């Protein structure tokens, strides 16, 4: 079965700046590859162990300004070395606050072309 058919939600390719904040406060810089309602894929500067609970700080860097960041809690599902960085796959915490859900929903509507 193709991967896309197994996914609960559509994934959208996107290039957002990301910071992955570990429970001890250490932050790892990265860039998103894709995002959905259920999770995210990020190329990061450092590996992060699977099953680690983190917070992703996400924002867009535009030609004339940066957007406000928003924070989404998640659990790292997999981590793979790729081309001098580390690709991380994470599942979002279903208990995130309403503000984070709203910001994620708005981003996904924009990426889908419905906003």
C-alpha positions in Angstrom: 0.0 0.0 0.0 1.5 3.4 -0.9 2.4 5.6 2.1 -0.1 8.3 1.2 -3.0 5.9 1.4 -2.1 5.0 5.0 -2.0 8.6 6.3 -4.9 9.9 8.2 -4.4 13.4 6.9 -3.0 15.0 3.8 0.6 16.2 4.0 1.7 19.5 2.5 5.2 20.3 1.4 6.4 23.5 3.1 9.5 25.3 4.0 9.1 26.8 7.5 11.8 27.6 9.9 11.6 25.2 12.9 13.1 25.0 16.3 12.8 21.7 18.2 12.8 22.3 22.0 13.7 19.3 24.1 12.4 18.7 27.6 15.7 19.9 29.1 15.3 23.2 27.2 18.0 22.5 24.6 16.9 23.8 21.2 17.8 22.3 17.8 17.4 24.4 14.6 15.8 23.0 11.5 13.5 23.4 8.4 10.2 21.7 7.8 9.8 19.4 4.8 6.1 18.7 5.2 3.3 19.0 7.7 -0.2 17.7 8.3 -2.8 17.7 11.1 -1.2 14.6 12.5 2.5 15.4 12.3 5.6 17.0 10.8 8.9 16.2 9.1 11.9 18.4 9.8 15.5 18.5 8.7 17.4 19.3 11.9 21.0 20.1 12.8 21.1 17.3 15.4 19.6 13.9 15.9 16.8 13.5 18.5 16.0 10.1 19.9 12.6 8.5 18.9 10.0 8.7 21.7 11.3 12.1 22.9 8.5 14.6 23.7 9.4 18.0 22.2 7.8 21.3 21.3 8.2 22.6 17.7 8.4 26.4 17.3 7.4 27.2 13.7 7.5 30.3 11.6 7.8 31.5 8.1 10.7 33.7 6.9 9.3 36.0 4.2 11.3 38.4 2.0 10.5 41.5 4.2 9.7 39.9 7.6 9.2 36.9 9.7 5.8 35.7 10.9 5.0 35.2 14.5 6.0 31.7 15.7 3.6 29.2 17.0 4.3 26.2 19.2 3.1 22.7 18.7 3.9 19.8 21.1 4.9 16.5 19.5 6.6 13.2 20.0 9.6 12.2 17.8 8.7 9.0 16.0 11.8 8.5 13.9 15.2 10.1 13.2 17.3 9.4 10.2 20.7 10.8 9.1 20.2 12.5 5.7 22.7 14.5 3.6 24.7 16.0 6.5 21.6 16.7 8.7 19.0 14.6 10.5 15.4 14.1 9.2 12.9 13.9 12.1 9.4 12.6 11.9 7.0 13.6 14.7 3.4 13.1 15.6 1.6 16.0 17.1 0.2 15.8 20.7 -3.6 15.5 20.3 -4.0 17.5 23.6 -2.4 20.7 22.3 -4.1 23.9 23.3 -6.8 25.6 21.1 -4.5 28.4 20.0 -2.0 26.0 18.6 -4.7 24.0 16.8 -6.1 27.2 15.3 -2.7 28.3 14.1 -2.0 24.8 12.6 -5.4 24.8 11.0 -4.8 28.2 9.4 -1.4 27.2 8.1 -2.8 24.0 6.6 -5.7 25.8 4.9 -3.2 28.3 3.5 -1.0 25.4 2.2 -4.1 23.7 0.7 -5.1 26.9 -1.1 -8.5 27.1 0.8 -7.7 30.2 2.9 
